[in-house]
Amino acid sequence: MTEYNDVTKPRHYASGDVECIDAIKAQMSLEEYQGYLRGCIVKYMWRWRHKGGVESLLKAEWYLSRLVDSDAQ
């Protein structure tokens, strides 16, 4: 059984067999995908004090981890 959580595996992004982030990645070049990830990092860092608190920081960290992984390709 899949374990969902609000940071790394939100239920609303995992309907069906394909996760949303994987579908986004499949549609983009590496440069576009890295730009998308950077935008998400900025968004969550921007709002952490006013919306989401530590959860927003954890989401930014999750996207940063994906960005680091994508650069290693």
PDB file of N, CA, C, O and CB in Angstrom:
ATOM      1  N   MET A   1       0.835  -1.185   0.000  1.00  0.00           N
ATOM      2  CA  MET A   1       0.000   0.000   0.000  1.00  0.00           C
ATOM      3  C   MET A   1       0.886   1.258   0.000  1.00  0.00           C
ATOM      4  O   MET A   1       1.892   1.318   0.707  1.00  0.00           O
ATOM      5  CB  MET A   1      -0.953  -0.007   1.224  1.00  0.00           C
ATOM      6  N   THR A   2       0.507   2.230  -0.782  1.00  0.00           N
ATOM      7  CA  THR A   2       1.262   3.468  -0.890  1.00  0.00           C
ATOM      8  C   THR A   2       1.010   4.356   0.317  1.00  0.00           C
ATOM      9  O   THR A   2      -0.132   4.531   0.742  1.00  0.00           O
ATOM     10  CB  THR A   2       0.900   4.208  -2.177  1.00  0.00           C
ATOM     11  N   GLU A   3       2.080   4.915   0.866  1.00  0.00           N
ATOM     12  CA  GLU A   3       1.945   5.867   1.964  1.00  0.00           C
ATOM     13  C   GLU A   3       1.980   7.278   1.419  1.00  0.00           C
ATOM     14  O   GLU A   3       2.941   7.668   0.755  1.00  0.00           O
ATOM     15  CB  GLU A   3       3.053   5.665   3.013  1.00  0.00           C
ATOM     16  N   TYR A   4       0.955   8.037   1.690  1.00  0.00           N
ATOM     17  CA  TYR A   4       0.866   9.420   1.239  1.00  0.00           C
ATOM     18  C   TYR A   4       1.206  10.356   2.385  1.00  0.00           C
ATOM     19  O   TYR A   4       0.974  10.037   3.551  1.00  0.00           O
ATOM     20  CB  TYR A   4      -0.538   9.730   0.684  1.00  0.00           C
ATOM     21  N   ASN A   5       1.763  11.525   2.040  1.00  0.00           N
ATOM     22  CA  ASN A   5       1.926  12.599   3.010  1.00  0.00           C
ATOM     23  C   ASN A   5       1.902  13.913   2.247  1.00  0.00           C
ATOM     24  O   ASN A   5       2.068  13.933   1.027  1.00  0.00           O
ATOM     25  CB  ASN A   5       3.252  12.440   3.832  1.00  0.00           C
ATOM     26  N   ASP A   6       1.696  14.999   2.958  1.00  0.00           N
ATOM     27  CA  ASP A   6       1.488  16.290   2.312  1.00  0.00           C
ATOM     28  C   ASP A   6       2.738  16.882   1.676  1.00  0.00           C
ATOM     29  O   ASP A   6       2.634  17.817   0.882  1.00  0.00           O
ATOM     30  CB  ASP A   6       0.949  17.250   3.300  1.00  0.00           C
ATOM     31  N   VAL A   7       3.909  16.364   2.004  1.00  0.00           N
ATOM     32  CA  VAL A   7       5.143  16.941   1.470  1.00  0.00           C
ATOM     33  C   VAL A   7       5.664  16.160   0.271  1.00  0.00           C
ATOM     34  O   VAL A   7       5.809  16.726  -0.813  1.00  0.00           O
ATOM     35  CB  VAL A   7       6.210  16.992   2.552  1.00  0.00           C
ATOM     36  N   THR A   8       5.943  14.888   0.440  1.00  0.00           N
ATOM     37  CA  THR A   8       6.626  14.139  -0.612  1.00  0.00           C
ATOM     38  C   THR A   8       5.709  13.319  -1.510  1.00  0.00           C
ATOM     39  O   THR A   8       6.106  12.942  -2.613  1.00  0.00           O
ATOM     40  CB  THR A   8       7.621  13.239   0.002  1.00  0.00           C
ATOM     41  N   LYS A   9       4.520  13.042  -1.070  1.00  0.00           N
ATOM     42  CA  LYS A   9       3.601  12.234  -1.872  1.00  0.00           C
ATOM     43  C   LYS A   9       2.151  12.582  -1.543  1.00  0.00           C
ATOM     44  O   LYS A   9       1.436  11.785  -0.935  1.00  0.00           O
ATOM     45  CB  LYS A   9       3.855  10.731  -1.637  1.00  0.00           C
ATOM     46  N   PRO A  10       1.722  13.785  -1.950  1.00  0.00           N
ATOM     47  CA  PRO A  10       0.338  14.171  -1.682  1.00  0.00           C
ATOM     48  C   PRO A  10      -0.640  13.295  -2.465  1.00  0.00           C
ATOM     49  O   PRO A  10      -0.428  13.017  -3.645  1.00  0.00           O
ATOM     50  CB  PRO A  10       0.119  15.647  -2.033  1.00  0.00           C
ATOM     51  N   ARG A  11      -1.669  12.882  -1.824  1.00  0.00           N
ATOM     52  CA  ARG A  11      -2.670  12.009  -2.444  1.00  0.00           C
ATOM     53  C   ARG A  11      -3.251  12.639  -3.717  1.00  0.00           C
ATOM     54  O   ARG A  11      -3.498  11.934  -4.696  1.00  0.00           O
ATOM     55  CB  ARG A  11      -3.800  11.706  -1.445  1.00  0.00           C
ATOM     56  N   HIS A  12      -3.468  13.952  -3.710  1.00  0.00           N
ATOM     57  CA  HIS A  12      -4.113  14.602  -4.855  1.00  0.00           C
ATOM     58  C   HIS A  12      -3.206  14.710  -6.081  1.00  0.00           C
ATOM     59  O   HIS A  12      -3.683  15.093  -7.149  1.00  0.00           O
ATOM     60  CB  HIS A  12      -4.576  15.979  -4.458  1.00  0.00           C
ATOM     61  N   TYR A  13      -1.915  14.387  -5.966  1.00  0.00           N
ATOM     62  CA  TYR A  13      -1.015  14.374  -7.121  1.00  0.00           C
ATOM     63  C   TYR A  13      -0.668  12.965  -7.569  1.00  0.00           C
ATOM     64  O   TYR A  13       0.159  12.784  -8.463  1.00  0.00           O
ATOM     65  CB  TYR A  13       0.255  15.127  -6.799  1.00  0.00           C
ATOM     66  N   ALA A  14      -1.283  11.980  -6.967  1.00  0.00           N
ATOM     67  CA  ALA A  14      -0.907  10.595  -7.267  1.00  0.00           C
ATOM     68  C   ALA A  14      -2.109   9.755  -7.698  1.00  0.00           C
ATOM     69  O   ALA A  14      -2.167   8.561  -7.402  1.00  0.00           O
ATOM     70  CB  ALA A  14      -0.246   9.958  -6.051  1.00  0.00           C
ATOM     71  N   SER A  15      -3.053  10.361  -8.386  1.00  0.00           N
ATOM     72  CA  SER A  15      -4.186   9.570  -8.841  1.00  0.00           C
ATOM     73  C   SER A  15      -3.790   8.791 -10.093  1.00  0.00           C
ATOM     74  O   SER A  15      -3.160   9.339 -10.997  1.00  0.00           O
ATOM     75  CB  SER A  15      -5.413  10.475  -9.121  1.00  0.00           C
ATOM     76  N   GLY A  16      -4.152   7.539 -10.143  1.00  0.00           N
ATOM     77  CA  GLY A  16      -3.767   6.708 -11.274  1.00  0.00           C
ATOM     78  C   GLY A  16      -2.370   6.140 -11.105  1.00  0.00           C
ATOM     79  O   GLY A  16      -1.831   6.109  -9.998  1.00  0.00           O
ATOM     80  N   ASP A  17      -1.792   5.695 -12.201  1.00  0.00           N
ATOM     81  CA  ASP A  17      -0.492   5.036 -12.154  1.00  0.00           C
ATOM     82  C   ASP A  17       0.692   5.987 -12.264  1.00  0.00           C
ATOM     83  O   ASP A  17       1.821   5.603 -11.960  1.00  0.00           O
ATOM     84  CB  ASP A  17      -0.410   4.032 -13.242  1.00  0.00           C
ATOM     85  N   VAL A  18       0.449   7.227 -12.695  1.00  0.00           N
ATOM     86  CA  VAL A  18       1.527   8.178 -12.934  1.00  0.00           C
ATOM     87  C   VAL A  18       1.378   9.360 -11.985  1.00  0.00           C
ATOM     88  O   VAL A  18       0.297   9.934 -11.853  1.00  0.00           O
ATOM     89  CB  VAL A  18       1.529   8.655 -14.409  1.00  0.00           C
ATOM     90  N   GLU A  19       2.476   9.714 -11.327  1.00  0.00           N
ATOM     91  CA  GLU A  19       2.441  10.895 -10.472  1.00  0.00           C
ATOM     92  C   GLU A  19       2.563  12.143 -11.327  1.00  0.00           C
ATOM     93  O   GLU A  19       3.215  12.124 -12.371  1.00  0.00           O
ATOM     94  CB  GLU A  19       3.566  10.847  -9.415  1.00  0.00           C
ATOM     95  N   CYS A  20       1.953  13.206 -10.899  1.00  0.00           N
ATOM     96  CA  CYS A  20       1.939  14.466 -11.626  1.00  0.00           C
ATOM     97  C   CYS A  20       3.356  14.945 -11.955  1.00  0.00           C
ATOM     98  O   CYS A  20       3.611  15.355 -13.088  1.00  0.00           O
ATOM     99  CB  CYS A  20       1.203  15.526 -10.817  1.00  0.00           C
ATOM    100  N   ILE A  21       4.272  14.903 -11.002  1.00  0.00           N
ATOM    101  CA  ILE A  21       5.635  15.401 -11.220  1.00  0.00           C
ATOM    102  C   ILE A  21       6.327  14.617 -12.330  1.00  0.00           C
ATOM    103  O   ILE A  21       7.107  15.187 -13.092  1.00  0.00           O
ATOM    104  CB  ILE A  21       6.456  15.315  -9.921  1.00  0.00           C
ATOM    105  N   ASP A  22       6.054  13.324 -12.430  1.00  0.00           N
ATOM    106  CA  ASP A  22       6.658  12.507 -13.486  1.00  0.00           C
ATOM    107  C   ASP A  22       6.068  12.850 -14.849  1.00  0.00           C
ATOM    108  O   ASP A  22       6.783  12.847 -15.850  1.00  0.00           O
ATOM    109  CB  ASP A  22       6.461  11.014 -13.187  1.00  0.00           C
ATOM    110  N   ALA A  23       4.771  13.144 -14.898  1.00  0.00           N
ATOM    111  CA  ALA A  23       4.139  13.556 -16.154  1.00  0.00           C
ATOM    112  C   ALA A  23       4.679  14.912 -16.606  1.00  0.00           C
ATOM    113  O   ALA A  23       4.905  15.125 -17.797  1.00  0.00           O
ATOM    114  CB  ALA A  23       2.604  13.619 -15.993  1.00  0.00           C
ATOM    115  N   ILE A  24       4.884  15.826 -15.661  1.00  0.00           N
ATOM    116  CA  ILE A  24       5.457  17.132 -15.989  1.00  0.00           C
ATOM    117  C   ILE A  24       6.855  16.955 -16.563  1.00  0.00           C
ATOM    118  O   ILE A  24       7.186  17.537 -17.596  1.00  0.00           O
ATOM    119  CB  ILE A  24       5.498  18.046 -14.742  1.00  0.00           C
ATOM    120  N   LYS A  25       7.664  16.162 -15.903  1.00  0.00           N
ATOM    121  CA  LYS A  25       9.044  15.928 -16.348  1.00  0.00           C
ATOM    122  C   LYS A  25       9.079  15.328 -17.749  1.00  0.00           C
ATOM    123  O   LYS A  25       9.922  15.704 -18.565  1.00  0.00           O
ATOM    124  CB  LYS A  25       9.775  15.001 -15.366  1.00  0.00           C
ATOM    125  N   ALA A  26       8.176  14.406 -18.031  1.00  0.00           N
ATOM    126  CA  ALA A  26       8.159  13.723 -19.322  1.00  0.00           C
ATOM    127  C   ALA A  26       7.825  14.672 -20.473  1.00  0.00           C
ATOM    128  O   ALA A  26       8.185  14.406 -21.619  1.00  0.00           O
ATOM    129  CB  ALA A  26       7.159  12.583 -19.291  1.00  0.00           C
ATOM    130  N   GLN A  27       7.146  15.766 -20.176  1.00  0.00           N
ATOM    131  CA  GLN A  27       6.725  16.706 -21.210  1.00  0.00           C
ATOM    132  C   GLN A  27       7.730  17.808 -21.482  1.00  0.00           C
ATOM    133  O   GLN A  27       7.545  18.595 -22.410  1.00  0.00           O
ATOM    134  CB  GLN A  27       5.427  17.315 -20.829  1.00  0.00           C
ATOM    135  N   MET A  28       8.783  17.879 -20.696  1.00  0.00           N
ATOM    136  CA  MET A  28       9.705  19.007 -20.770  1.00  0.00           C
ATOM    137  C   MET A  28      11.116  18.561 -21.117  1.00  0.00           C
ATOM    138  O   MET A  28      11.511  17.419 -20.883  1.00  0.00           O
ATOM    139  CB  MET A  28       9.713  19.762 -19.458  1.00  0.00           C
ATOM    140  N   SER A  29      11.860  19.504 -21.682  1.00  0.00           N
ATOM    141  CA  SER A  29      13.296  19.270 -21.830  1.00  0.00           C
ATOM    142  C   SER A  29      13.913  19.354 -20.438  1.00  0.00           C
ATOM    143  O   SER A  29      13.259  19.803 -19.497  1.00  0.00           O
ATOM    144  CB  SER A  29      13.960  20.309 -22.821  1.00  0.00           C
ATOM    145  N   LEU A  30      15.153  18.933 -20.300  1.00  0.00           N
ATOM    146  CA  LEU A  30      15.831  19.012 -19.005  1.00  0.00           C
ATOM    147  C   LEU A  30      15.890  20.458 -18.523  1.00  0.00           C
ATOM    148  O   LEU A  30      15.650  20.732 -17.347  1.00  0.00           O
ATOM    149  CB  LEU A  30      17.253  18.422 -19.100  1.00  0.00           C
ATOM    150  N   GLU A  31      16.203  21.368 -19.413  1.00  0.00           N
ATOM    151  CA  GLU A  31      16.286  22.784 -19.037  1.00  0.00           C
ATOM    152  C   GLU A  31      14.928  23.317 -18.558  1.00  0.00           C
ATOM    153  O   GLU A  31      14.864  24.041 -17.564  1.00  0.00           O
ATOM    154  CB  GLU A  31      16.788  23.620 -20.227  1.00  0.00           C
ATOM    155  N   GLU A  32      13.865  22.969 -19.249  1.00  0.00           N
ATOM    156  CA  GLU A  32      12.523  23.402 -18.844  1.00  0.00           C
ATOM    157  C   GLU A  32      12.153  22.813 -17.488  1.00  0.00           C
ATOM    158  O   GLU A  32      11.626  23.513 -16.623  1.00  0.00           O
ATOM    159  CB  GLU A  32      11.479  22.993 -19.902  1.00  0.00           C
ATOM    160  N   TYR A  33      12.431  21.530 -17.307  1.00  0.00           N
ATOM    161  CA  TYR A  33      12.114  20.854 -16.052  1.00  0.00           C
ATOM    162  C   TYR A  33      12.876  21.477 -14.889  1.00  0.00           C
ATOM    163  O   TYR A  33      12.308  21.692 -13.818  1.00  0.00           O
ATOM    164  CB  TYR A  33      12.436  19.360 -16.152  1.00  0.00           C
ATOM    165  N   GLN A  34      14.156  21.768 -15.093  1.00  0.00           N
ATOM    166  CA  GLN A  34      14.935  22.401 -14.034  1.00  0.00           C
ATOM    167  C   GLN A  34      14.394  23.793 -13.719  1.00  0.00           C
ATOM    168  O   GLN A  34      14.394  24.205 -12.559  1.00  0.00           O
ATOM    169  CB  GLN A  34      16.412  22.486 -14.434  1.00  0.00           C
ATOM    170  N   GLY A  35      13.937  24.512 -14.724  1.00  0.00           N
ATOM    171  CA  GLY A  35      13.316  25.813 -14.490  1.00  0.00           C
ATOM    172  C   GLY A  35      12.028  25.688 -13.686  1.00  0.00           C
ATOM    173  O   GLY A  35      11.758  26.496 -12.798  1.00  0.00           O
ATOM    174  N   TYR A  36      11.246  24.678 -14.001  1.00  0.00           N
ATOM    175  CA  TYR A  36      10.024  24.409 -13.243  1.00  0.00           C
ATOM    176  C   TYR A  36      10.352  24.140 -11.773  1.00  0.00           C
ATOM    177  O   TYR A  36       9.720  24.690 -10.871  1.00  0.00           O
ATOM    178  CB  TYR A  36       9.264  23.209 -13.851  1.00  0.00           C
ATOM    179  N   LEU A  37      11.346  23.289 -11.552  1.00  0.00           N
ATOM    180  CA  LEU A  37      11.745  22.965 -10.177  1.00  0.00           C
ATOM    181  C   LEU A  37      12.219  24.211  -9.439  1.00  0.00           C
ATOM    182  O   LEU A  37      11.860  24.419  -8.280  1.00  0.00           O
ATOM    183  CB  LEU A  37      12.853  21.900 -10.173  1.00  0.00           C
ATOM    184  N   ARG A  38      13.017  25.035 -10.098  1.00  0.00           N
ATOM    185  CA  ARG A  38      13.503  26.279  -9.485  1.00  0.00           C
ATOM    186  C   ARG A  38      12.335  27.181  -9.106  1.00  0.00           C
ATOM    187  O   ARG A  38      12.333  27.785  -8.034  1.00  0.00           O
ATOM    188  CB  ARG A  38      14.459  27.023 -10.446  1.00  0.00           C
ATOM    189  N   GLY A  39      11.348  27.270  -9.983  1.00  0.00           N
ATOM    190  CA  GLY A  39      10.169  28.087  -9.690  1.00  0.00           C
ATOM    191  C   GLY A  39       9.419  27.584  -8.471  1.00  0.00           C
ATOM    192  O   GLY A  39       8.967  28.377  -7.644  1.00  0.00           O
ATOM    193  N   CYS A  40       9.285  26.282  -8.357  1.00  0.00           N
ATOM    194  CA  CYS A  40       8.602  25.703  -7.189  1.00  0.00           C
ATOM    195  C   CYS A  40       9.379  25.982  -5.909  1.00  0.00           C
ATOM    196  O   CYS A  40       8.785  26.283  -4.874  1.00  0.00           O
ATOM    197  CB  CYS A  40       8.417  24.184  -7.369  1.00  0.00           C
ATOM    198  N   ILE A  41      10.694  25.885  -5.975  1.00  0.00           N
ATOM    199  CA  ILE A  41      11.531  26.176  -4.806  1.00  0.00           C
ATOM    200  C   ILE A  41      11.316  27.617  -4.362  1.00  0.00           C
ATOM    201  O   ILE A  41      11.115  27.884  -3.178  1.00  0.00           O
ATOM    202  CB  ILE A  41      13.029  25.924  -5.121  1.00  0.00           C
ATOM    203  N   VAL A  42      11.359  28.541  -5.311  1.00  0.00           N
ATOM    204  CA  VAL A  42      11.158  29.964  -4.987  1.00  0.00           C
ATOM    205  C   VAL A  42       9.777  30.181  -4.369  1.00  0.00           C
ATOM    206  O   VAL A  42       9.643  30.902  -3.380  1.00  0.00           O
ATOM    207  CB  VAL A  42      11.319  30.844  -6.257  1.00  0.00           C
ATOM    208  N   LYS A  43       8.756  29.559  -4.949  1.00  0.00           N
ATOM    209  CA  LYS A  43       7.390  29.715  -4.444  1.00  0.00           C
ATOM    210  C   LYS A  43       7.295  29.292  -2.978  1.00  0.00           C
ATOM    211  O   LYS A  43       6.763  30.027  -2.145  1.00  0.00           O
ATOM    212  CB  LYS A  43       6.407  28.892  -5.296  1.00  0.00           C
ATOM    213  N   TYR A  44       7.808  28.119  -2.674  1.00  0.00           N
ATOM    214  CA  TYR A  44       7.687  27.630  -1.298  1.00  0.00           C
ATOM    215  C   TYR A  44       8.564  28.405  -0.325  1.00  0.00           C
ATOM    216  O   TYR A  44       8.180  28.591   0.830  1.00  0.00           O
ATOM    217  CB  TYR A  44       8.044  26.160  -1.237  1.00  0.00           C
ATOM    218  N   MET A  45       9.713  28.855  -0.756  1.00  0.00           N
ATOM    219  CA  MET A  45      10.555  29.692   0.109  1.00  0.00           C
ATOM    220  C   MET A  45       9.894  31.048   0.346  1.00  0.00           C
ATOM    221  O   MET A  45       9.970  31.598   1.445  1.00  0.00           O
ATOM    222  CB  MET A  45      11.960  29.885  -0.515  1.00  0.00           C
ATOM    223  N   TRP A  46       9.255  31.578  -0.675  1.00  0.00           N
ATOM    224  CA  TRP A  46       8.615  32.885  -0.605  1.00  0.00           C
ATOM    225  C   TRP A  46       7.494  32.896   0.435  1.00  0.00           C
ATOM    226  O   TRP A  46       7.328  33.868   1.173  1.00  0.00           O
ATOM    227  CB  TRP A  46       8.067  33.279  -1.977  1.00  0.00           C
ATOM    228  N   ARG A  47       6.744  31.827   0.482  1.00  0.00           N
ATOM    229  CA  ARG A  47       5.530  31.829   1.306  1.00  0.00           C
ATOM    230  C   ARG A  47       5.676  31.187   2.675  1.00  0.00           C
ATOM    231  O   ARG A  47       4.714  31.189   3.443  1.00  0.00           O
ATOM    232  CB  ARG A  47       4.453  31.139   0.580  1.00  0.00           C
ATOM    233  N   TRP A  48       6.828  30.640   3.012  1.00  0.00           N
ATOM    234  CA  TRP A  48       6.928  29.811   4.212  1.00  0.00           C
ATOM    235  C   TRP A  48       6.541  30.517   5.494  1.00  0.00           C
ATOM    236  O   TRP A  48       5.967  29.888   6.383  1.00  0.00           O
ATOM    237  CB  TRP A  48       8.308  29.303   4.347  1.00  0.00           C
ATOM    238  N   ARG A  49       6.832  31.794   5.621  1.00  0.00           N
ATOM    239  CA  ARG A  49       6.472  32.500   6.862  1.00  0.00           C
ATOM    240  C   ARG A  49       4.997  32.870   6.935  1.00  0.00           C
ATOM    241  O   ARG A  49       4.466  33.092   8.024  1.00  0.00           O
ATOM    242  CB  ARG A  49       7.304  33.752   6.999  1.00  0.00           C
ATOM    243  N   HIS A  50       4.338  32.938   5.797  1.00  0.00           N
ATOM    244  CA  HIS A  50       2.957  33.421   5.766  1.00  0.00           C
ATOM    245  C   HIS A  50       1.943  32.329   5.455  1.00  0.00           C
ATOM    246  O   HIS A  50       0.753  32.484   5.730  1.00  0.00           O
ATOM    247  CB  HIS A  50       2.828  34.518   4.752  1.00  0.00           C
ATOM    248  N   LYS A  51       2.409  31.236   4.886  1.00  0.00           N
ATOM    249  CA  LYS A  51       1.504  30.137   4.553  1.00  0.00           C
ATOM    250  C   LYS A  51       2.306  28.842   4.564  1.00  0.00           C
ATOM    251  O   LYS A  51       3.261  28.690   3.802  1.00  0.00           O
ATOM    252  CB  LYS A  51       0.816  30.364   3.160  1.00  0.00           C
ATOM    253  N   GLY A  52       1.935  27.951   5.390  1.00  0.00           N
ATOM    254  CA  GLY A  52       2.551  26.634   5.367  1.00  0.00           C
ATOM    255  C   GLY A  52       3.660  26.400   6.370  1.00  0.00           C
ATOM    256  O   GLY A  52       3.880  25.264   6.791  1.00  0.00           O
ATOM    257  N   GLY A  53       4.363  27.452   6.761  1.00  0.00           N
ATOM    258  CA  GLY A  53       5.426  27.301   7.747  1.00  0.00           C
ATOM    259  C   GLY A  53       6.462  26.265   7.349  1.00  0.00           C
ATOM    260  O   GLY A  53       6.931  26.240   6.211  1.00  0.00           O
ATOM    261  N   VAL A  54       6.810  25.416   8.293  1.00  0.00           N
ATOM    262  CA  VAL A  54       7.839  24.392   8.075  1.00  0.00           C
ATOM    263  C   VAL A  54       7.455  23.461   6.923  1.00  0.00           C
ATOM    264  O   VAL A  54       8.329  23.001   6.188  1.00  0.00           O
ATOM    265  CB  VAL A  54       8.061  23.575   9.361  1.00  0.00           C
ATOM    266  N   GLU A  55       6.180  23.183   6.758  1.00  0.00           N
ATOM    267  CA  GLU A  55       5.758  22.325   5.646  1.00  0.00           C
ATOM    268  C   GLU A  55       6.176  22.932   4.304  1.00  0.00           C
ATOM    269  O   GLU A  55       6.591  22.202   3.404  1.00  0.00           O
ATOM    270  CB  GLU A  55       4.227  22.109   5.680  1.00  0.00           C
ATOM    271  N   SER A  56       6.074  24.244   4.158  1.00  0.00           N
ATOM    272  CA  SER A  56       6.520  24.893   2.924  1.00  0.00           C
ATOM    273  C   SER A  56       8.025  24.732   2.739  1.00  0.00           C
ATOM    274  O   SER A  56       8.490  24.524   1.618  1.00  0.00           O
ATOM    275  CB  SER A  56       6.145  26.382   2.934  1.00  0.00           C
ATOM    276  N   LEU A  57       8.789  24.824   3.820  1.00  0.00           N
ATOM    277  CA  LEU A  57      10.235  24.617   3.726  1.00  0.00           C
ATOM    278  C   LEU A  57      10.562  23.181   3.316  1.00  0.00           C
ATOM    279  O   LEU A  57      11.491  22.951   2.542  1.00  0.00           O
ATOM    280  CB  LEU A  57      10.909  24.949   5.065  1.00  0.00           C
ATOM    281  N   LEU A  58       9.809  22.230   3.828  1.00  0.00           N
ATOM    282  CA  LEU A  58      10.024  20.833   3.474  1.00  0.00           C
ATOM    283  C   LEU A  58       9.680  20.586   2.007  1.00  0.00           C
ATOM    284  O   LEU A  58      10.339  19.794   1.333  1.00  0.00           O
ATOM    285  CB  LEU A  58       9.188  19.919   4.377  1.00  0.00           C
ATOM    286  N   LYS A  59       8.646  21.266   1.519  1.00  0.00           N
ATOM    287  CA  LYS A  59       8.309  21.143   0.098  1.00  0.00           C
ATOM    288  C   LYS A  59       9.411  21.754  -0.763  1.00  0.00           C
ATOM    289  O   LYS A  59       9.779  21.183  -1.790  1.00  0.00           O
ATOM    290  CB  LYS A  59       6.952  21.824  -0.202  1.00  0.00           C
ATOM    291  N   ALA A  60       9.938  22.900  -0.361  1.00  0.00           N
ATOM    292  CA  ALA A  60      11.052  23.514  -1.092  1.00  0.00           C
ATOM    293  C   ALA A  60      12.241  22.560  -1.111  1.00  0.00           C
ATOM    294  O   ALA A  60      12.907  22.414  -2.136  1.00  0.00           O
ATOM    295  CB  ALA A  60      11.455  24.873  -0.454  1.00  0.00           C
ATOM    296  N   GLU A  61      12.505  21.922   0.003  1.00  0.00           N
ATOM    297  CA  GLU A  61      13.609  20.970   0.099  1.00  0.00           C
ATOM    298  C   GLU A  61      13.378  19.779  -0.841  1.00  0.00           C
ATOM    299  O   GLU A  61      14.318  19.289  -1.467  1.00  0.00           O
ATOM    300  CB  GLU A  61      13.773  20.481   1.555  1.00  0.00           C
ATOM    301  N   TRP A  62      12.137  19.321  -0.937  1.00  0.00           N
ATOM    302  CA  TRP A  62      11.808  18.203  -1.813  1.00  0.00           C
ATOM    303  C   TRP A  62      12.102  18.566  -3.272  1.00  0.00           C
ATOM    304  O   TRP A  62      12.700  17.780  -4.006  1.00  0.00           O
ATOM    305  CB  TRP A  62      10.326  17.802  -1.644  1.00  0.00           C
ATOM    306  N   TYR A  63      11.675  19.763  -3.682  1.00  0.00           N
ATOM    307  CA  TYR A  63      11.950  20.211  -5.042  1.00  0.00           C
ATOM    308  C   TYR A  63      13.440  20.438  -5.260  1.00  0.00           C
ATOM    309  O   TYR A  63      13.958  20.149  -6.339  1.00  0.00           O
ATOM    310  CB  TYR A  63      11.177  21.489  -5.344  1.00  0.00           C
ATOM    311  N   LEU A  64      14.127  20.946  -4.262  1.00  0.00           N
ATOM    312  CA  LEU A  64      15.573  21.139  -4.371  1.00  0.00           C
ATOM    313  C   LEU A  64      16.279  19.804  -4.562  1.00  0.00           C
ATOM    314  O   LEU A  64      17.218  19.708  -5.353  1.00  0.00           O
ATOM    315  CB  LEU A  64      16.118  21.853  -3.125  1.00  0.00           C
ATOM    316  N   SER A  65      15.846  18.793  -3.862  1.00  0.00           N
ATOM    317  CA  SER A  65      16.421  17.459  -4.013  1.00  0.00           C
ATOM    318  C   SER A  65      16.235  16.948  -5.441  1.00  0.00           C
ATOM    319  O   SER A  65      17.147  16.353  -6.015  1.00  0.00           O
ATOM    320  CB  SER A  65      15.782  16.483  -3.011  1.00  0.00           C
ATOM    321  N   ARG A  66      15.070  17.180  -6.005  1.00  0.00           N
ATOM    322  CA  ARG A  66      14.823  16.784  -7.395  1.00  0.00           C
ATOM    323  C   ARG A  66      15.723  17.564  -8.345  1.00  0.00           C
ATOM    324  O   ARG A  66      16.220  17.012  -9.327  1.00  0.00           O
ATOM    325  CB  ARG A  66      13.344  17.003  -7.767  1.00  0.00           C
ATOM    326  N   LEU A  67      15.934  18.848  -8.055  1.00  0.00           N
ATOM    327  CA  LEU A  67      16.805  19.659  -8.897  1.00  0.00           C
ATOM    328  C   LEU A  67      18.243  19.139  -8.843  1.00  0.00           C
ATOM    329  O   LEU A  67      18.908  19.028  -9.873  1.00  0.00           O
ATOM    330  CB  LEU A  67      16.751  21.134  -8.460  1.00  0.00           C
ATOM    331  N   VAL A  68      18.710  18.825  -7.650  1.00  0.00           N
ATOM    332  CA  VAL A  68      20.054  18.259  -7.499  1.00  0.00           C
ATOM    333  C   VAL A  68      20.155  16.952  -8.284  1.00  0.00           C
ATOM    334  O   VAL A  68      21.134  16.732  -8.998  1.00  0.00           O
ATOM    335  CB  VAL A  68      20.388  18.020  -5.999  1.00  0.00           C
ATOM    336  N   ASP A  69      19.158  16.093  -8.155  1.00  0.00           N
ATOM    337  CA  ASP A  69      19.166  14.813  -8.877  1.00  0.00           C
ATOM    338  C   ASP A  69      19.161  15.022 -10.384  1.00  0.00           C
ATOM    339  O   ASP A  69      19.821  14.284 -11.115  1.00  0.00           O
ATOM    340  CB  ASP A  69      17.960  13.963  -8.469  1.00  0.00           C
ATOM    341  N   SER A  70      18.424  16.020 -10.853  1.00  0.00           N
ATOM    342  CA  SER A  70      18.336  16.256 -12.297  1.00  0.00           C
ATOM    343  C   SER A  70      19.648  16.772 -12.854  1.00  0.00           C
ATOM    344  O   SER A  70      19.964  16.534 -14.020  1.00  0.00           O
ATOM    345  CB  SER A  70      17.219  17.243 -12.608  1.00  0.00           C
ATOM    346  N   ASP A  71      20.414  17.476 -12.036  1.00  0.00           N
ATOM    347  CA  ASP A  71      21.690  18.020 -12.491  1.00  0.00           C
ATOM    348  C   ASP A  71      22.768  16.939 -12.556  1.00  0.00           C
ATOM    349  O   ASP A  71      23.791  17.109 -13.220  1.00  0.00           O
ATOM    350  CB  ASP A  71      22.138  19.150 -11.569  1.00  0.00           C
ATOM    351  N   ALA A  72      22.531  15.846 -11.871  1.00  0.00           N
ATOM    352  CA  ALA A  72      23.500  14.755 -11.859  1.00  0.00           C
ATOM    353  C   ALA A  72      23.374  13.871 -13.095  1.00  0.00           C
ATOM    354  O   ALA A  72      24.199  12.984 -13.313  1.00  0.00           O
ATOM    355  CB  ALA A  72      23.327  13.916 -10.605  1.00  0.00           C
ATOM    356  N   GLN A  73      22.359  14.107 -13.890  1.00  0.00           N
ATOM    357  CA  GLN A  73      22.113  13.268 -15.077  1.00  0.00           C
ATOM    358  C   GLN A  73      23.134  13.500 -16.147  1.00  0.00           C
ATOM    359  O   GLN A  73      23.072  12.876 -17.206  1.00  0.00           O
ATOM    360  CB  GLN A  73      20.737  13.525 -15.640  1.00  0.00           C
TER     361      GLN A  73
END
